[in-house]
């Protein structure tokens, strides 16, 4: 199921994404010893919610610790095929308070309900994106894998959002459009984390990453992130 963790060349800003699957993380050890391809872990994407009712049992602790140990942090919602986009957006917004310095909210969408047409699915995803954007005052990030993006999220309206692509065990991404993040392996290993962890790359400099965070862009709306 798992191959060796690879390190695509030409990128210096590395990060990880975590959920309850990683169990209890030793954040001090990760902070002091976490290196990917000789570069420190700079950012952590953290699972917050799923569907219209589930909150990841490690979210609160992971989210707090990530900031305390100096990582740029982000929170993501895992899309469910059994709930509406509105219900899922409202659930995420109730449970996730983003602060200045946090990355924009992330929608992890990897599946489409067989009971939905492509048009209905896209409309539901857009509902989530637009409600969440209005709430936090920043465009959410869309996470998905290469083939799903091509099949269901190729409309130009989705290209207005930052894109985080999952494409494993390749030296280069086949996707030709713009992207901000690349999840390039699901079998990374780091001190402080038991078992495997996903490795991610940011497509730019550390300064660019910080410019993406809430409160750093002059275009961000001056309203509370609640």
C-alpha positions in Angstrom: 0.0 0.0 0.0 2.8 2.4 0.8 6.0 3.3 -1.1 9.0 5.2 0.0 8.6 8.9 0.9 10.1 10.9 -1.9 11.2 14.5 -1.9 10.5 16.4 -5.1 13.4 18.7 -6.0 13.2 22.5 -6.2 11.0 23.2 -3.1 12.1 24.5 0.2 8.8 25.0 2.1 7.6 21.7 3.5 4.6 20.8 5.8 2.4 18.0 6.9 -1.3 17.3 7.4 -2.6 15.5 10.5 -5.8 14.2 12.1 -6.8 11.7 14.8 -5.1 9.0 12.7 -1.7 10.3 13.9 -2.8 9.8 17.5 -1.1 12.0 20.2 1.6 14.1 18.6 4.7 15.1 20.6 4.8 18.7 19.4 8.0 19.6 21.2 9.9 16.7 19.5 8.3 17.6 16.2 9.3 21.3 16.6 12.9 20.5 17.6 13.6 17.6 15.2 11.0 17.7 12.4 12.9 17.9 9.1 11.8 17.0 5.6 14.5 16.7 3.0 16.8 18.8 5.3 14.2 21.5 5.6 12.1 22.3 8.8 8.4 21.6 8.9 6.9 25.1 8.3 3.1 24.4 8.2 0.6 22.0 9.5 -2.8 21.3 8.0 -5.2 19.9 10.7 -8.4 18.0 10.2 -11.2 19.9 12.0 -14.6 18.6 10.8 -16.3 16.1 8.6 -19.8 16.1 7.2 -22.5 18.0 9.2 -21.8 16.7 12.7 -18.3 15.2 13.2 -15.5 17.0 14.9 -12.0 15.3 14.7 -11.3 14.2 18.3 -7.7 15.6 18.1 -8.5 18.9 16.4 -8.7 21.2 19.4 -5.4 19.9 20.8 -3.6 19.7 17.5 -4.8 23.2 16.5 -3.7 24.8 19.8 -0.3 23.0 19.9 0.6 23.8 16.3 0.4 27.5 17.0 2.1 27.2 20.4 5.1 25.6 18.7 5.4 28.1 16.0 4.0 26.3 13.0 1.8 28.1 10.4 -1.5 26.2 10.9 -4.5 25.5 8.8 -7.8 23.7 9.4 -9.6 21.5 6.9 -13.1 20.1 6.5 -13.6 16.6 5.0 -16.5 16.6 2.5 -19.3 14.1 3.1 -21.6 12.8 0.3 -24.5 12.5 2.7 -24.9 16.2 3.8 -25.6 19.4 2.0 -22.9 22.0 1.3 -24.7 24.5 3.5 -25.0 22.1 6.5 -21.3 21.2 6.2 -20.3 24.8 6.0 -22.3 25.8 9.0 -20.8 22.9 11.0 -17.3 23.9 10.1 -17.9 27.6 10.9 -19.4 26.7 14.3 -16.4 24.7 15.3 -13.4 26.5 13.8 -12.1 29.9 15.0 -9.4 31.1 12.7 -7.0 33.8 13.8 -4.6 36.2 12.1 -1.6 34.2 10.9 -3.7 31.1 10.1 -4.0 29.7 6.6 -7.4 30.0 4.9 -9.9 27.3 5.6 -9.6 24.2 3.5 -12.3 22.0 1.9 -11.1 18.4 1.3 -13.4 17.1 -1.4 -12.6 13.6 -2.8 -16.0 12.0 -3.5 -19.2 12.8 -5.3 -22.5 11.2 -4.3 -23.9 8.8 -6.9 -27.3 10.4 -6.3 -26.1 13.8 -7.4 -25.6 15.0 -11.0 -22.3 16.8 -11.7 -24.2 20.1 -11.8 -25.8 19.5 -8.4 -22.5 18.4 -6.9 -20.7 21.5 -8.1 -23.4 23.8 -6.8 -23.2 22.1 -3.4 -19.4 22.5 -3.3 -19.7 26.2 -4.3 -22.3 26.8 -1.6 -19.7 25.6 1.0 -16.9 27.7 -0.5 -19.0 30.9 -0.7 -20.5 30.6 2.8 -17.1 29.9 4.3 -15.5 32.7 2.3 -18.1 35.2 3.5 -17.7 34.1 7.1 -13.9 34.3 7.3 -13.3 37.0 4.8 -10.8 34.9 2.7 -11.0 32.5 -0.2 -10.9 28.9 1.0 -8.4 26.4 -0.3 -9.6 23.4 -2.3 -7.9 20.1 -1.6 -8.5 17.2 -4.0 -6.6 14.7 -6.1 -5.5 15.3 -9.6 -8.0 13.0 -11.4 -11.0 14.2 -9.3 -10.1 17.8 -10.0 -10.0 17.1 -13.7 -13.3 15.2 -13.7 -15.5 17.3 -11.4 -13.8 20.6 -10.5 -12.4 21.8 -13.8 -14.9 24.7 -14.3 -13.2 28.1 -14.3 -15.2 29.2 -11.2 -13.1 26.8 -9.1 -9.8 28.1 -10.4 -10.5 31.3 -8.4 -9.6 29.3 -5.3 -6.1 28.3 -4.1 -5.6 24.6 -5.0 -4.0 21.9 -2.9 -3.4 18.8 -5.0 -2.8 15.2 -3.9 -0.6 13.3 -6.3 1.7 10.6 -4.9 4.9 9.0 -5.9 5.7 11.3 -8.9 8.6 13.7 -9.4 6.3 16.3 -11.0 2.6 17.1 -10.9 0.8 16.3 -14.1 -1.8 19.0 -13.5 -1.0 22.1 -15.6 -3.0 24.7 -13.8 -2.0 26.9 -10.9 -1.5 25.3 -7.4 -0.4 26.3 -4.0 0.1 23.1 -2.2 1.1 19.5 -3.2 0.6 16.5 -1.0 3.2 14.3 -2.5 3.3 11.3 -0.3 1.2 9.5 2.3 4.1 7.6 3.9 6.2 10.2 5.6 7.9 9.6 8.9 8.8 12.3 11.5 10.1 12.4 15.1 7.1 13.0 17.4 4.6 11.3 15.2 3.8 7.6 15.4 3.2 5.9 12.1 2.9 7.5 8.7 2.1 11.1 8.0 1.3 13.0 4.8 4.1 15.3 3.4 3.2 18.5 1.7 5.0 21.2 -0.3 4.1 24.9 -0.6 4.7 26.3 -4.1 6.6 29.4 -3.2 8.8 31.0 -0.6 8.2 31.2 3.2 7.3 34.9 2.7 4.7 33.9 0.1 3.2 31.4 2.5 2.9 34.0 5.2 1.3 36.3 2.7 -1.4 33.7 2.2 -2.4 33.7 5.8 -5.4 35.5 7.3 -4.7 39.1 8.1 -1.6 39.5 5.9 -3.3 40.5 2.7 -4.7 44.0 2.4 -7.7 42.5 0.5 -8.8 40.5 3.6 -12.0 41.9 5.0 -11.6 43.8 8.3 -14.0 41.6 10.2 -13.7 39.1 13.1 -12.9 35.5 12.3 -15.3 33.7 14.6 
